[in-house]
Structures are given as C-alpha cells and as structure tokens.
C-alpha cells in the first residue's frame, strides 16, 4: 500500500477523478511525427476506464 494515498484527511483522494489509459503517458516527450499528439494526449492510448473515488455508507 502506498504511503501517499489517503482515504481521509487533508490529502484525501475521495472526490477525485481518475482515468486509466491503455499505455503509459510519455509526458509530452514524443519524437518526430508523434510529437503533436504527444503534446496533446501524452500518447497514452485509449481510455480503458474512468471514475470518481467515493465512500459507500454501510447499511
């Protein structure tokens, strides 16, 4: 478990959104003909899933 991710407190991830892409983001470092797309999308590929982190109440 990462020490950086917190469910509660000032650095909570609750309410944050996330997107899972097919590939690793190249951080805009694409070369040649891939450069324009790299700057725009990071060449991360298709979106596989996305969502918002929330808490469920116990019933």
N, CA and C atoms as an extended XYZ file, in Angstrom:
177
Properties=species:S:1:pos:R:3:atomname:S:1:resname:S:1:resid:I:1 pbc="F F F"
N         0.842       -1.166        0.000 N   UNK     1
C         0.000        0.000        0.000 CA  UNK     1
C         0.894        1.237        0.000 C   UNK     1
N         0.549        2.204       -0.799 N   UNK     2
C         1.319        3.434       -0.897 CA  UNK     2
C         1.091        4.321        0.318 C   UNK     2
N         2.144        4.925        0.802 N   UNK     3
C         2.027        5.880        1.888 CA  UNK     3
C         1.526        7.232        1.414 C   UNK     3
N         1.358        7.413        0.130 N   UNK     4
C         0.928        8.694       -0.437 CA  UNK     4
C        -0.584        8.808       -0.574 C   UNK     4
N        -1.261        7.705       -0.681 N   UNK     5
C        -2.708        7.727       -0.903 CA  UNK     5
C        -3.424        7.662        0.433 C   UNK     5
N        -4.332        8.602        0.660 N   UNK     6
C        -5.099        8.649        1.895 CA  UNK     6
C        -6.590        8.699        1.575 C   UNK     6
N        -7.371        7.962        2.350 N   UNK     7
C        -8.827        7.988        2.204 CA  UNK     7
C        -9.410        9.160        2.990 C   UNK     7
N        -8.832        9.452        4.128 N   UNK     8
C        -9.307       10.541        4.980 CA  UNK     8
C        -8.194       11.554        5.204 C   UNK     8
N        -8.549       12.750        5.587 N   UNK     9
C        -7.565       13.774        5.910 CA  UNK     9
C        -7.402       14.803        4.810 C   UNK     9
N        -6.458       15.728        4.998 N   UNK    10
C        -6.294       16.837        4.053 CA  UNK    10
C        -5.833       16.407        2.657 C   UNK    10
N        -5.209       15.250        2.534 N   UNK    11
C        -4.754       14.758        1.226 CA  UNK    11
C        -5.609       13.605        0.727 C   UNK    11
N        -6.851       13.577        1.136 N   UNK    12
C        -7.773       12.503        0.771 CA  UNK    12
C        -7.980       12.430       -0.740 C   UNK    12
N        -8.133       11.221       -1.249 N   UNK    13
C        -8.423       11.025       -2.666 CA  UNK    13
C        -9.927       10.967       -2.934 C   UNK    13
N       -10.736       10.973       -1.882 N   UNK    14
C       -12.191       10.923       -2.045 CA  UNK    14
C       -12.648       12.171       -2.800 C   UNK    14
N       -13.463       11.949       -3.829 N   UNK    15
C       -13.962       13.039       -4.655 CA  UNK    15
C       -13.088       13.344       -5.855 C   UNK    15
N       -11.957       12.698       -5.955 N   UNK    16
C       -11.074       12.912       -7.107 CA  UNK    16
C       -11.451       11.964       -8.240 C   UNK    16
N       -11.151       12.382       -9.442 N   UNK    17
C       -11.443       11.541      -10.602 CA  UNK    17
C       -10.157       10.880      -11.094 C   UNK    17
N       -10.338        9.825      -11.879 N   UNK    18
C        -9.185        9.136      -12.458 CA  UNK    18
C        -9.556        8.587      -13.821 C   UNK    18
N        -8.535        8.412      -14.659 N   UNK    19
C        -8.688        7.810      -15.979 CA  UNK    19
C        -7.580        6.777      -16.132 C   UNK    19
N        -7.931        5.576      -16.577 N   UNK    20
C        -6.955        4.522      -16.849 CA  UNK    20
C        -6.819        4.409      -18.364 C   UNK    20
N        -5.596        4.617      -18.860 N   UNK    21
C        -5.325        4.531      -20.293 CA  UNK    21
C        -4.639        3.209      -20.628 C   UNK    21
N        -4.655        2.850      -21.907 N   UNK    22
C        -4.068        1.596      -22.373 CA  UNK    22
C        -2.542        1.593      -22.267 C   UNK    22
N        -1.920        2.761      -22.416 N   UNK    23
C        -0.459        2.847      -22.418 CA  UNK    23
C         0.021        3.851      -21.378 C   UNK    23
N         1.310        3.820      -21.117 N   UNK    24
C         1.924        4.791      -20.218 CA  UNK    24
C         2.021        6.147      -20.914 C   UNK    24
N         1.740        7.208      -20.199 N   UNK    25
C         1.853        8.570      -20.719 CA  UNK    25
C         3.331        8.887      -20.957 C   UNK    25
N         3.657        9.445      -22.131 N   UNK    26
C         5.060        9.775      -22.420 CA  UNK    26
C         5.426       11.192      -21.969 C   UNK    26
N         4.521       11.850      -21.259 N   UNK    27
C         4.746       13.178      -20.671 CA  UNK    27
C         5.128       14.230      -21.711 C   UNK    27
N         4.595       14.087      -22.925 N   UNK    28
C         4.852       15.074      -23.971 CA  UNK    28
C         6.221       14.986      -24.600 C   UNK    28
N         6.888       13.861      -24.434 N   UNK    29
C         8.257       13.706      -24.944 CA  UNK    29
C         8.329       12.928      -26.252 C   UNK    29
N         7.213       12.763      -26.935 N   UNK    30
C         7.208       12.038      -28.201 CA  UNK    30
C         8.101       12.706      -29.230 C   UNK    30
N         8.638       11.920      -30.136 N   UNK    31
C         9.569       12.415      -31.145 CA  UNK    31
C         8.956       12.333      -32.537 C   UNK    31
N         9.479       13.134      -33.457 N   UNK    32
C         9.101       13.068      -34.861 CA  UNK    32
C         7.629       13.336      -35.098 C   UNK    32
N         7.002       12.486      -35.921 N   UNK    33
C         5.597       12.699      -36.272 CA  UNK    33
C         4.647       12.434      -35.104 C   UNK    33
N         5.143       11.832      -34.031 N   UNK    34
C         4.312       11.602      -32.845 CA  UNK    34
C         4.294       12.809      -31.909 C   UNK    34
N         5.142       13.787      -32.160 N   UNK    35
C         5.281       14.933      -31.254 CA  UNK    35
C         3.974       15.705      -31.045 C   UNK    35
N         3.233       16.100      -32.088 N   UNK    36
C         1.998       16.864      -31.844 CA  UNK    36
C         0.991       16.105      -30.966 C   UNK    36
N         0.800       14.830      -31.244 N   UNK    37
C        -0.136       14.030      -30.438 CA  UNK    37
C         0.402       13.829      -29.025 C   UNK    37
N         1.703       13.692      -28.901 N   UNK    38
C         2.327       13.537      -27.592 CA  UNK    38
C         2.071       14.761      -26.717 C   UNK    38
N         2.181       15.936      -27.292 N   UNK    39
C         1.937       17.164      -26.538 CA  UNK    39
C         0.467       17.298      -26.144 C   UNK    39
N        -0.416       16.766      -26.964 N   UNK    40
C        -1.854       16.890      -26.716 CA  UNK    40
C        -2.370       15.835      -25.743 C   UNK    40
N        -1.962       14.578      -25.929 N   UNK    41
C        -2.550       13.476      -25.154 CA  UNK    41
C        -1.536       12.634      -24.391 C   UNK    41
N        -0.251       12.840      -24.632 N   UNK    42
C         0.768       12.018      -23.983 CA  UNK    42
C         0.913       10.643      -24.606 C   UNK    42
N         0.271       10.422      -25.763 N   UNK    43
C         0.312        9.122      -26.442 CA  UNK    43
C        -0.047        7.982      -25.496 C   UNK    43
N        -0.991        8.225      -24.601 N   UNK    44
C        -1.353        7.225      -23.592 CA  UNK    44
C        -2.328        6.172      -24.119 C   UNK    44
N        -2.831        6.354      -25.319 N   UNK    45
C        -3.722        5.352      -25.893 CA  UNK    45
C        -5.169        5.519      -25.467 C   UNK    45
N        -5.924        4.480      -25.735 N   UNK    46
C        -7.369        4.507      -25.474 CA  UNK    46
C        -7.666        4.579      -23.983 C   UNK    46
N        -8.810        5.159      -23.675 N   UNK    47
C        -9.284        5.181      -22.288 CA  UNK    47
C        -9.947        3.848      -21.989 C   UNK    47
N        -9.424        3.152      -20.999 N   UNK    48
C        -9.985        1.855      -20.623 CA  UNK    48
C       -11.054        1.991      -19.553 C   UNK    48
N       -10.940        3.007      -18.733 N   UNK    49
C       -11.923        3.213      -17.671 CA  UNK    49
C       -11.705        4.544      -16.990 C   UNK    49
N       -12.746        5.025      -16.340 N   UNK    50
C       -12.636        6.268      -15.589 CA  UNK    50
C       -13.682        6.265      -14.489 C   UNK    50
N       -13.502        7.124      -13.521 N   UNK    51
C       -14.463        7.187      -12.433 CA  UNK    51
C       -14.110        8.250      -11.420 C   UNK    51
N       -14.932        8.307      -10.381 N   UNK    52
C       -14.719        9.217       -9.264 CA  UNK    52
C       -14.629        8.368       -8.005 C   UNK    52
N       -13.657        8.639       -7.171 N   UNK    53
C       -13.463        7.886       -5.936 CA  UNK    53
C       -14.446        8.398       -4.894 C   UNK    53
N       -15.169        7.471       -4.288 N   UNK    54
C       -16.145        7.846       -3.272 CA  UNK    54
C       -16.169        6.846       -2.138 C   UNK    54
N       -16.956        7.147       -1.140 N   UNK    55
C       -17.148        6.255        0.001 CA  UNK    55
C       -18.577        5.746       -0.019 C   UNK    55
N       -18.758        4.481        0.306 N   UNK    56
C       -20.099        3.903        0.410 CA  UNK    56
C       -20.475        3.807        1.884 C   UNK    56
N       -21.713        4.135        2.184 N   UNK    57
C       -22.202        4.021        3.553 CA  UNK    57
C       -22.538        2.576        3.861 C   UNK    57
N       -22.229        2.146        5.058 N   UNK    58
C       -22.614        0.795        5.476 CA  UNK    58
C       -24.101        0.786        5.790 C   UNK    58
N       -24.739       -0.310        5.437 N   UNK    59
C       -26.176       -0.408        5.738 CA  UNK    59
C       -26.449       -1.515        6.719 C   UNK    59
